[in-house]
Amino acid sequence: MQSRREVQRAQSRGASLRTIRNLLIAILLILLIMWSVFAVSNQPRNSARRQTVTLAKRYAHLHSPGHFYIYNRESTYYAITGKNQQNKPIIVIVPQKGGKMVVLKQSSGISEEQARQMTVNNRQPQEILKVAPGIFNDKAVWEVTYRNKKGNLCYDLINFKTGKYVQNINNL
């Protein structure tokens, strides 16, 4: 026959195990919910990337796709970097709503890093948030999004071919 203390200890151990089990289930549920939210929120971007890569492979003969970009101004453009059949680096810019696809040889203009460095040198930003290629007034541009020293949102549009500033929007 068990003593009252042994019975209480056994009940206490059982309660502790149930608490640990419930905590583990709660943690797993939270992780599952977080993963689901992340997967659902990234689905449109992943779908846009897949479509852009498919179009670029079919019409621009892109292989080995690289970075994917989204550019939003008057219109939304998707861009993908990679190499063409001659193994030369290219950027393929595809309008979101259909239309003329633009294929740029990376060697015919400034690079993403050069656009970034121009902004660092000329604007002294607190933080560069994004650099993306796109089309503005029928010209290829690099859009550099950054926070200035005051923490305000700013945009620079830099002509892809010439490296000249096309537009600057400050303090949004």
Summary of the structure (lengths in Angstrom):
residues: 172
radius of gyration: 26.0
end to end distance: 77.6
largest distance: 92.2
contacts: 478
relative contact order: 0.09
helix: 42%
strand: 33%
